[in-house]
Amino acid sequence: MTRRFHSKRTPGSMGVFTLMSEAKAAASAEAGDPVVDLSVGTPDMPPPAEALDALRAAIEDPSAYKYCLRHGTMPLLTEAVAWYTRHYGLVDLDPATEALSLVGSQEGLAHLLMAVADPGDGVLMCDVGYACYLPAAHVAGVAPRFLPLRRDGSFLPDLAAAESAAAARSCKALLLNYPNNPTSAVADYGFWAEALAFCEEHDLLLINDNPYVAQVYSGDGLAASPLSLPGAKARTVELFSFAKSYQMGGCRLGFALGNADAIAALEAVKAPIDFNQFLGIQQMGIACLRLPQERLQVYTRMFCSRAAALTAALREHAGWATEMPKACMYVWTRLPDGFSDDTAFCLALVAATKVAVSPGSGFGPGGAGFVRFALVQPEDVLVEAARKVGAFLASPAADELRAADAAASAAAASSSAAAASGAGAAGANAAANGIGPGQQCEEVLAAL
Ligand SMILES: Cc1ncc(COP(=O)(O)O)c(C=O)c1O
């Protein structure tokens, strides 16, 4: 296809996700069992009954169909601030200046990057993260700069590392997401205090993309919120989504809370682009925010129980030791021994078993060699999927894949040894790190 009508900001293909959706379509077309799709993080339950009632009432109300300007979003934003105040004690957020309604947190984040950074600026992020971050940075013309991760398996960035301070130069924002997709990692208040101090030191906006705020498996289910730290409002924006906690992914609703200057910039960028979400969907959001926290805990417990069932079944039926997550709706795991190419693994798995999972490479360069299972099917389906994975691992198709991966690893090892000896220390460092901090967006997207 020609690129006559593509701007420089238009992202390329969605890489491995395009391949996966083609593979799922091919598997669906075959006779037999339907595809078990564990590759998309969209909950399989309906929205709460109260939200559906609110939508039904709004559908009959002719005034709900008018353009919705900021004034029309105030009931939602007032409820949003009340929700945060109830759960986090943020009594001084002003819904008129420190809150904004969004058509989902994904939309909010993409526009926020455009609103707070200029083309050529950088945004700090982890090298494994939600698949839309790199394309969103690309559209904004902002360069992703990767932070090194701590070496303790926490999937938190090592903000104390010298590379982090170096990468922060010329950046406008630190983009984080805890509880995290895809790793299910959580951050405590100690980490958020460190992140806020880092942002103060480097004059960055702290963005927490927070769709999984109510999906922590322990305690009351609520994650630590950086916005509730003293002084955080001076440089923090948190993005809330109704997609994961209230099963409203297809309805598209979220909100941003925090620093008034960043919120005003986001509002100004959005103004020529959209007129806010349909009022009926905002009414759904209000009904959701009024639900007691125990209602959210029911869903969170269900994801926890699904995670326990899947990790146990993968161990029992596939000999695959995966770690029990602490939050979210994902099991994130390294490929079983003997495999290294996560995309090839996922393509072969769906072709052989009709079980679809996401290749880790789709979540950034740090995801290579991992896969993500989304816990979006009932427990018995997850257990059956684990059985099929076990049968696949014992099959000749898996043996072929192991042999291909071994050959590719040997070839890569010999070529990186040659590159290191030719390029000296800098070459060795780049080979060890894969894609390094500060690398430009185009290169990163091309490598996905
Ligand atoms: C980290 C993260 N941010 C944003 C989104 C999208 O949220 P929304 O549906 O509110 O746009 C997702 C969905 O998977 C996500 O995992």
The ligand as a Tripos MOL2 file, in Angstrom:
@<TRIPOS>MOLECULE
LIG
   16    16     1     0     0
SMALL
NO_CHARGES

@<TRIPOS>ATOM
      1 C1         -2.9450    0.3250   31.2130 C.3       1 LIG1
      2 C2         -4.1710    0.5640   30.4030 C.ar      1 LIG1
      3 N1         -4.5300    1.8090   30.1100 N.ar      1 LIG1
      4 C3         -5.6410    2.0730   29.3950 C.ar      1 LIG1
      5 C4         -6.4360    1.0480   28.9380 C.ar      1 LIG1
      6 C5         -7.6620    1.4000   28.1580 C.3       1 LIG1
      7 O1         -8.6230    1.9270   29.0350 O.3       1 LIG1
      8 P1         -9.9360    2.6030   28.4490 P.3       1 LIG1
      9 O2        -10.8200    1.4960   27.9640 O.co2     1 LIG1
     10 O3        -10.5260    3.3670   29.5900 O.co2     1 LIG1
     11 O4         -9.5210    3.4990   27.3390 O.co2     1 LIG1
     12 C6         -6.0890   -0.2850   29.2030 C.ar      1 LIG1
     13 C7         -6.8770   -1.3930   28.6480 C.2       1 LIG1
     14 O5         -6.4580   -2.5220   28.5840 O.2       1 LIG1
     15 C8         -4.9410   -0.5290   29.9720 C.ar      1 LIG1
     16 O6         -4.5660   -1.7670   30.2990 O.3       1 LIG1
@<TRIPOS>BOND
     1     1     2 1
     2     2     3 ar
     3     2    15 ar
     4     3     4 ar
     5     4     5 ar
     6     5     6 1
     7     5    12 ar
     8     6     7 1
     9     7     8 1
    10     8     9 2
    11     8    10 1
    12     8    11 1
    13    12    13 1
    14    12    15 ar
    15    13    14 2
    16    15    16 1
@<TRIPOS>SUBSTRUCTURE
     1 LIG1         1 GROUP 0 **** ****
